Amino acid sequence: MSTPKRTTEPAAHAHRFVEQYDGLVGFGLDRKTDEHTLIYYLQKVSDDALAKTLVERMSDEELEQLFSLLNRLMKRHLKDGEYHRLFLKEDHP
């Protein structure tokens, strides 16, 4: 796997939603609340300390399952340019 190329200016990862959201965090009520809850959870889980703790405790199988799920979702729902711009944080021709 290659190392992602960066743009000349390092792009900051944004986690503003979790800091600003004051709505319901729960799943199954309606689509919009489900979307907000998932964004909230993803941003909370991606916190450096929590992510490090979780991955150190996950089995090899769990690591592979989560990695595969995330890759499958990005391949299915992101165009090539979006993948480079939004995930890799790099310029894409």
C-alpha positions as CSV (number, residue, x, y, z in Angstrom):
1,M,0.0,0.0,0.0
2,S,1.4,3.4,-0.9
3,T,1.7,6.3,1.4
4,P,-0.8,9.1,0.5
5,K,0.7,12.2,-1.1
6,R,-0.1,15.4,0.7
7,T,-0.9,18.7,-0.9
8,T,1.6,21.6,-0.3
9,E,-0.4,22.7,2.7
10,P,-1.3,19.9,5.1
11,A,-5.0,19.6,5.3
12,A,-6.5,19.5,8.8
13,H,-9.0,16.8,9.6
14,A,-12.2,18.4,10.9
15,H,-14.2,17.0,13.8
16,R,-16.5,20.0,14.4
17,F,-19.9,18.2,14.3
18,V,-19.3,16.3,17.6
19,E,-18.3,19.6,19.3
20,Q,-21.4,21.5,18.0
21,Y,-24.2,19.0,17.8
22,D,-26.8,19.3,20.6
23,G,-29.5,17.0,19.2
24,L,-30.5,13.5,20.2
25,V,-27.9,10.8,20.0
26,G,-29.8,7.6,19.4
27,F,-30.5,5.2,16.6
28,G,-33.8,4.0,15.1
29,L,-36.0,7.1,15.5
30,D,-35.7,8.6,12.0
31,R,-33.2,8.8,9.2
32,K,-31.9,12.3,10.1
33,T,-31.3,11.4,13.7
34,D,-29.6,8.1,12.6
35,E,-27.3,10.1,10.3
36,H,-26.4,12.6,13.1
37,T,-25.8,9.8,15.6
38,L,-23.5,7.9,13.2
39,I,-21.5,11.1,12.5
40,Y,-21.3,11.7,16.3
41,Y,-20.1,8.2,17.0
42,L,-17.6,8.2,14.1
43,Q,-16.0,11.4,15.4
44,K,-16.0,10.2,19.0
45,V,-14.4,6.9,18.0
46,S,-11.8,8.6,15.9
47,D,-10.4,10.5,18.9
48,D,-6.7,9.6,19.1
49,A,-6.8,8.2,22.6
50,L,-10.0,6.2,22.1
51,A,-9.0,4.9,18.7
52,K,-5.6,3.7,20.0
53,T,-7.2,2.0,23.0
54,L,-9.8,0.2,20.8
55,V,-7.5,-1.0,18.1
56,E,-5.0,-2.3,20.7
57,R,-7.7,-4.5,22.1
58,M,-9.4,-5.6,18.9
59,S,-8.6,-9.1,17.5
60,D,-6.9,-9.5,14.2
61,E,-10.3,-10.5,12.8
62,E,-12.0,-7.4,14.2
63,L,-9.3,-5.2,12.7
64,E,-9.7,-6.8,9.3
65,Q,-13.5,-6.6,9.4
66,L,-13.6,-2.9,10.3
67,F,-10.9,-2.1,7.7
68,S,-12.8,-4.0,5.0
69,L,-16.1,-2.4,5.9
70,L,-14.7,1.1,5.7
71,N,-13.0,0.4,2.4
72,R,-16.1,-1.2,1.0
73,L,-18.3,1.8,2.0
74,M,-15.8,4.3,0.5
75,K,-15.5,2.4,-2.7
76,R,-19.3,2.2,-3.0
77,H,-20.2,5.7,-2.1
78,L,-17.2,8.0,-3.1
79,K,-16.1,8.9,-6.5
80,D,-12.3,8.7,-7.2
81,G,-11.8,12.5,-6.8
82,E,-13.9,12.6,-3.6
83,Y,-11.8,9.7,-2.1
84,H,-8.6,11.6,-2.8
85,R,-9.9,15.0,-1.6
86,L,-12.0,13.9,1.4
87,F,-10.1,10.8,2.7
88,L,-6.5,11.2,1.5
89,K,-6.6,15.0,1.8
90,E,-4.7,15.4,-1.4
91,D,-5.1,17.2,-4.7
92,H,-6.4,14.9,-7.4
93,P,-6.3,15.8,-11.1
